[in-house]
């Protein structure tokens, strides 16, 4: 990778940090919109599922996006990186559980 590519990433990172509030709040707003959409659009497999599996299929994807919205808000207000990382990792965990549950339900394992 040449020096030009490294400089591009450095400039992009500097821009994002310099414009922390609009970038963070924009990410938060987009994530909340996506979360709202996924509260309405649920997999067909959720109709026949109940209990924990049903909850994961109905709310897992939206929950992931809600957590990402919180990460965007924390970034906008420059809250400690440790809290942001924790929420981002939680969003990843929720998404992985959702995908695993969806795949297992779709293949007939659940």
C-alpha positions, 0 to 999 in steps of 0.5 A: 500500500502506497503512502497516498492511501495511508494519507487518505485514511489519516485525513478521513480519520482526522475529518471524522474526529474534527466533525464528531458531533454531526458524524456521530448524530448522523450515524445515530439517526441512520441506525435508529431508522434502520432499527425501526424498519427491522422492528416491522420487517421480521423474518418469516421464520419468526411467525412460527417461533416462540420463546427465546428463539422467537424473541431473537428473530423478532428483535435481534436485528433491531436490537443490534441497530439500536446498540449501534445508534447508542455507539453513534450518540456516545461518539458524538458526545465524546464519551469514553472509548471503553463504553463505545467499544463495549456497546459495539461489541455487544451489537456484534454479539447480538447480531451473531446470535441473530444470524446463528438463530436465523440460520438454525431455524431456516435449516430446520435445526430449531 
